[in-house]
Amino acid sequence: MFGMGVMEFILIAVIFLLIFGGNRIPAIGKGLGGAVREFRKIRKNIVGKKPRAKKDDTEEQDKSS
């Protein structure tokens, strides 16, 4: 994944742990999860509101001809 090995992931995890501490990591994860959930909800609402393509209208006209 992205050309990174196991040692790079371990190094990043250790640095993350040193910067934020063990007590704050669950709170950070919860906040990230909530942000991703909100982003997906907003994206779903936006995609659901798109008008249908006019391709459907032309297919109906072709069938009636």
trRosetta pair geometry for C-beta under 8 A, 3 or more apart (Angstrom, degrees):
i j d omega theta_ij theta_ji phi_ij phi_ji
1 4 6.2 -36 83 46 75 95
4 8 4.2 -111 -164 78 98 144
4 9 6.3 110 139 -48 120 82
5 8 5.4 106 55 6 64 99
5 9 7.4 -124 106 0 39 90
6 9 5.8 -58 -153 38 36 110
6 10 6.3 35 151 -20 69 106
7 10 5.6 -52 -146 37 33 112
7 11 6.3 36 154 -21 65 106
8 11 5.6 -53 -148 36 31 113
8 12 6.4 31 154 -18 65 105
9 12 5.7 -54 -147 37 31 111
9 13 6.3 33 154 -20 65 107
10 13 5.7 -55 -148 37 31 112
10 14 6.4 31 154 -19 65 105
11 14 5.9 -53 -147 35 30 110
11 15 6.4 28 155 -16 64 107
12 15 5.8 -56 -147 39 30 110
12 16 6.1 34 153 -22 65 108
13 16 5.6 -54 -145 37 30 115
13 17 6.3 31 154 -20 64 107
14 17 5.6 -54 -147 37 31 112
14 18 6.3 30 154 -18 65 106
15 18 5.7 -55 -146 37 31 110
15 19 6.2 27 156 -18 65 108
16 19 6.0 -58 -145 37 27 108
16 20 6.2 -14 171 17 65 113
16 25 7.5 83 141 -107 104 111
17 20 6.9 -73 -131 54 20 83
17 21 7.3 60 -178 -112 55 11
17 22 6.5 20 -154 -71 94 71
17 25 7.1 -16 -108 -65 67 136
18 21 8.0 17 -167 -67 16 48
20 24 4.6 -121 169 81 96 120
20 25 5.8 116 108 -70 127 72
20 28 6.3 -21 -166 -31 157 148
21 24 5.2 74 68 14 92 102
21 25 7.4 -145 92 -26 48 86
22 25 6.1 -42 -151 7 35 118
23 26 7.8 -59 179 25 35 97
23 27 8.0 18 139 -1 63 113
24 27 5.4 -61 -160 44 56 114
24 28 5.9 58 144 -26 82 104
25 28 5.6 -54 -145 35 33 113
25 29 6.4 35 156 -19 66 105
26 29 5.6 -54 -147 37 33 113
26 30 6.3 36 154 -21 66 105
27 30 5.6 -51 -146 35 32 113
27 31 6.4 33 154 -18 64 106
28 31 5.8 -55 -150 37 31 112
28 32 6.4 31 153 -18 65 106
29 32 5.7 -54 -146 38 31 111
29 33 6.2 33 155 -20 65 106
30 33 5.7 -54 -147 36 30 113
30 34 6.5 30 154 -18 63 106
31 34 5.8 -55 -149 36 31 111
31 35 6.4 31 154 -19 64 106
32 35 5.7 -55 -148 35 32 112
32 36 6.4 30 155 -17 66 105
33 36 5.8 -54 -147 37 31 109
33 37 6.3 33 154 -21 65 107
34 37 5.6 -54 -146 36 32 113
34 38 6.4 31 156 -17 65 105
35 38 5.9 -54 -148 37 31 109
35 39 6.3 34 153 -21 64 106
36 39 5.6 -53 -147 35 32 114
36 40 6.4 32 154 -18 65 105
37 40 5.9 -56 -151 36 30 110
37 41 6.4 30 152 -20 64 107
38 41 5.6 -54 -147 35 33 112
38 42 6.3 31 156 -17 67 105
39 42 5.9 -56 -148 38 29 108
39 43 6.2 28 154 -18 65 109
40 43 5.7 -55 -144 39 31 111
40 44 6.2 34 156 -23 65 106
41 44 5.7 -54 -149 34 29 112
41 45 6.6 28 153 -17 63 105
42 45 5.7 -55 -151 36 32 111
42 46 6.4 30 153 -18 66 106
43 46 5.8 -55 -146 37 32 110
43 47 6.2 27 157 -15 67 108
44 47 6.0 -55 -142 40 28 107
44 48 6.1 30 157 -21 62 112
45 48 5.7 -58 -145 37 28 113
45 49 6.5 21 159 -18 62 111
46 49 6.1 -65 -153 35 29 107
46 50 7.5 48 150 -43 61 90
47 50 6.1 -32 -162 -5 39 115
52 56 5.7 -25 151 19 124 139
53 56 6.2 117 78 -7 75 89
54 57 5.0 -44 -165 33 65 117
54 58 6.4 63 140 -20 80 99
55 58 5.9 -57 -152 37 35 108
55 59 6.5 37 151 -22 67 104
56 59 5.8 -54 -151 33 32 112
56 60 6.7 31 153 -18 65 103
57 60 5.9 -55 -153 33 33 110
57 61 6.6 30 151 -18 65 105
58 61 5.6 -52 -148 36 37 112
58 62 6.4 42 152 -23 66 103
59 62 5.6 -51 -149 33 34 114
59 63 6.6 35 153 -21 64 104
60 63 5.8 -53 -150 33 33 112
60 64 6.6 28 154 -16 65 107
61 64 5.9 -58 -149 38 33 108
61 65 6.6 41 152 -32 64 105
62 65 5.8 -52 -153 22 32 116
